[in-house]
Amino acid sequence: MTEVTTGGGFGGFSIDFGAGAPADGTDIVPVRSTSSEGPLEATVVIVGSGPAGLTAAIYASRAGLEPVVLAGHEPGGQLMLTSDVENYPGFPDGIQGPDLMARFRAQAERFGSRVIDVAVDRVDFSERPFRLWADGVEYRARAVIIATGASALWLGIESETRLRGRGVSACATCDGFFFRDRDVAVIGGGDTALEEALYLTRFARSVRMIVRRDEFRGSRIMQERALADPKISVEWTSQVAQVLGDAKVEGLRLRDSRTGVERDVALDGVFVAIGHRPNTAVFRDWLDLDEKGYLHVHEHSGSGIPGVFVAGDVDDPHYRQAVTAAGEGARAAIDAERWLESEDAAMVASAAAS
């Protein structure tokens, strides 16, 4: 299986925009740190540049905190790989994913955020200032907001990648609307796949579940709901050998996992639902994670370490939407601002007392 880094699952079809140039001609120009003269100091460092990270940057910069955003090598999150976004408030006619993220970034930079397209590979949260390293440069911050998102797991076959955004999706909540009265497939046998299949019955004419075993792995109640739904059928002991179609999805070539026999089925859409992996490896030694690897949020948006805050899909295995991620980014920035104010007040009081 392969994966794609996300910044909050969201939007219409995934599509490869190459370097990520928005459709309206607005460029997202990479900014890379080339400093070799010691650490870069910042009041707030935000890790991640999807909706959560850039919303946090907007709020933090408007508060005068002059945040540094370590955006990753593929800035903008999953929306940079999304074409039609029709469920983000404020855009009644929809908007292209890269266009939306270009606006996020331009708004953050307008208020003083510095966005640097580097990926964090090591952190040290043992004391303040907190220390982070990316592309050989050390960054130091009084507060940190982690908004690194989660990675959708994919099958890893060429045809799936080629047709991503042309009928292949990893988010039924995002893209189900586009398949009204169509025949679709959901790949996977766990709770995520069962939930996706049941959701798609609101739109699709039929939903065919592709399960590589002879049984589901999901909870009993979810299995019962799916099996009782007249729109849902199951292809047991089946694996996807190829997604069929040139310009768009036209079907699947299935291989029987016991006999190896292959056959083709006609379909209009394919939803891959084999799970997500939160992008938390670099923080694993410092912060609390749940059993699936998502960051555990303590009070409000706190991480458990005072001064380190969490936002977006990196702690959210349930919603994975841009609008919820953006809300969490705003919350984390407000919490960081208030925490820094309390720290400053405490320092003033301590100085006065001495």
N, C-alpha and C positions, 0 to 999 in steps of 0.2 A: 504494500500500500504506500501511496505517496500522500503528501499533504500540501495545503496551500495556506499561508498565513493570512489571518483575517484580523480586522479591526472592529468587528461587530457584524454578525451576519445580517444581510439586508439586501433588498433591492430586487431588480428584475433578473434577466439572464446574465450569467457570467460571460464575459467576452474578453478576449485578449486585446488590449489597447497598446501593445508594444511598450513604449517608454511612458505611457500613461498620459499623453497629451489630451486634454479635454476637447470635446467636440466644438466648443465655442471659440477655440483658438487661444484660450488663456493657457499659458505655459506654467507648469510646475517646475521651476528651475532647481536642480539639486544644489544644496549648499553643504559642503563638506569641510570639516575641521582639519586644518593642516598644521595646527600649532605644535611646536616642539619645544616650547619655552615654559614647561611646567603645567600644572593643572589649570583647567578653566573653572573659575569660581562662578557660582550662581546662587540666587536665593532659592529658586525652585527648579528642579530638573524633572521633566515629564518624559517618561519612556513610552513611546508609541505615538502614532500619528493617524489613527483612525478617528471615528467620530468622538470617542471618549477622550483621547489624548488631545485633539485639537480644540474640543470644547473646553477642556480644562485649561488649555493655553489661552483661550479667549478670556475666560474669567480671571485667570491669574494675571494676565497682562493688563487687563482693565483695572485690576486692583493695585497696579504699580509694582508687581513682583518681578517683572522682566524675566519670565521663564525661558529656559533653554529646553527645546524639544528634541530629543534624540529619536529621530523618526524611523530608523531602520533603513535597510538598503532598498526596500520597496515601499516608499512612503505612501500614505493614504489609506492603507488597509484594504479590505475586501471591496470597498466601493470603487476602487480603481480598476477592478475587474468586472464591473457591473454596467450594463447598458441602461435599460429603462428602470428608473426609480420612480414609482408612483405612489408610495405610501409614506413619504416623508412630508410632514406638515409644511405648508407654505408654498407648495409647488403644485397647483391644481392641474396643470398640464403635464406633470412629470418632469424629470430632469435626468440627464445622463450622470452616471455615478462619478466619473472623473470631473465633470463640471461641478458637482456638489462638493467634492473634496477640495477642488481648487478654491472654491469660495470659503470653505472652512479655513484653509491655510492662509488665504489672503487676509481674512478677517483677523486671524490670530497675529499675523505679522504686522498688520496695520496698527495694532495696539502695543507692539513692542516685543512680541515673541521672537526668539531666534530659533529657527528650525534647521537642524543639521541632519543630513541623511546618513547616519551611521547606526550600526547595530551594537547594542550593549552586549559584551561577552563576559563581564565579571563585575561583581559589586562587593562592597564591604559596608555593612550597616552596623558594625560593632560600636561605632561612636560617631558623634557629630563634629565636623560636617561629614555627611555621608559621602562615600566615594564610589564612583562608577567608571568603568573603562570601556571605551569603544574605539575600534580602529587605532589602537596604540595611544590614545589620548585619555588622560585622566580628567574626570569632571568631579567637582565637589559641590555639594548642595546642602543648604540648611533643611530643606524639605524635598521629598521625592513623591511623585505620583506615578504609579505603575498602571499603564493602560496598553499592555502588549497583546491583548486579544487571545484568540484561540485559532487552532488550525483544523480545518475540515479534512477528514481522511478521505482519500480517493482510491479508486481501484488500481490506478497506475498503468492503464493501457493507453496506447496512442490515440485510438479513436475517441475515447472519453475526453481526453485533453483537447483534441481538435474540435469536438462538437460542444465543448463547454460554452454555454451562452447561446447555443443554437439548438436547445432542447435538452441539454444536460445541465442539471442543477443539483445543489446540495441543500436547498432550503425551500420546503413546500410552503411555509408561511410567506416567504418572499415571492415565490414564482407560481404558486398554484393557480392564481387568478388567470394567468395567461393560457391555461390549458382547459378552459371551460369546454365541456362536451367533447373532449379528446380522450384518447386511450393512452394511459401512462403506466410506467413501472416504478416500483420502489425496490431498491436493492438493499437487503439487510434483513436480519431476523430478530433484532433486539427491540427494546422499548422505543428507541428513536425511530426505527423503521415503522413500527406499528402505529406510532403517533402520526408520522408523516402520511401513511396510507389512509388512516381514518380522516385526517384533515383534507386530503385531496379528494375524498368522496364528495365534498361540497361542490366541487367544480367539475371534476373529470367524469366522463361517461363510464369508464372502467379503470380499475387500479389492479395491476398484476404485481404481486410481491415475489421477488426472486430471492430464494433462501437456499444457501449452499448445503445446509443440513436437512435432516428429515423432521426437524422440529424447530419451533421458535425458541429464542433465548430470552424473550421478554417476559414480563409478569403475566400471571395467569389471567387476570382481569382484562388486560390489554389484548391478549390472544383471543379471548372469548368475544370481545367486541369486534375484532377484525374478522374472525371467522363467521360471525353472525351477519356481517354486512353484505348485502347482495351484490354490491359493486366490487367487492374485493375477491380476487382469486389468488391462489398460491401455486408457484412453481417450486416444488420441493427438490432437494438435491440438485440444484442448478447453479451454475456459475456463468458469469458474463465473459464470453470469449471475445466479443467485439460489439461495439455500438455501430449500427448500420446507418448509412446516409452520407451524403457529400456536403451539401450546404446546410442541412438540418437533420435532426434525428428522424429516421424512418423505421427503426426497429432495433432488435437485439438478436445477436447470435448466442444462443445458450448452449452450454456444454453440461451434460449429465455428469455429476461428480463421481458416480459409481461406474458407469459404462463408458464414458468418454464420447458418447454419441452427441452430435451437434444438430441443432435445428434453429430456424429463424422464426421470430414472431414480429408482427407488424405493430409499431407503437409510434406515438407522436412525441412523447417526452420520457425522460429517465431521471429519477431522483435518487441520488446516492446517499444512503443513510446508514453509514457504518461507523459513525461517531465523530467526535472532535477531540483534539488534544490541546489543552491550554498551553500557552507559551510562557511557561513558568520555570523552566529548567535552571536559568541563571539565578533565580531567587530561592531555589529549593533549600539551600543551607541556612537561609535567614528567616523565612516567613512560614506561617502555618498554611498547609495545603490540605484539601480534603482527599478522600480516597481516589478521586479521579484526577487529582493534580491541579484543581482550581484553587486559587488563593482564597483563604478564609478571611472574611471581613468581620472585624470586631465592631466596636461601637461606631455607628455612622459609616464612614468609609475608611476607618482605620485598619491597619494591617496587623496590629499587635505591637509594632515598634513605633513609639511616639515620633511623629514627623514623617512617617512613610504611609502613603495613602494608596487606595486601590480603586480602579474604575473600569467599567466595560466588561467585555466578554471574558476577560481573564478571571473574573469571579462569578460569571453568570452562565451556567450551563442550560438555563431554561428558556430565555427569551431570544437572545442573540439577534437583536434588532438595533439598527443605527439610532433610532430615537431613544431607546432605553439606554444605550451606551452613552449617548450625548448627555442625557440626564445625569448619569452617574459621573461623567466628567465634570459637569457643573458642580455637583455635590462635593466631589473630592477637592476641587479648587477652593470652594468656600471653606471647607474644613481645614485645608492647608493654610489659608489666609488667617483664619481665626486662631489656629494653633500658633502660628508665627507671632501674632499679636500678643497672645498670652505669654509666649516665651520672652518677648521684648519687655512686656510689663513686669514680668518676674525679675528680669535682669536689672531694670530700673529700680525696682523696690529693693533688691539685694544691694545695689550700689548705694542707695540712699541710707540703708540701715548700717552700712559699714562706714 
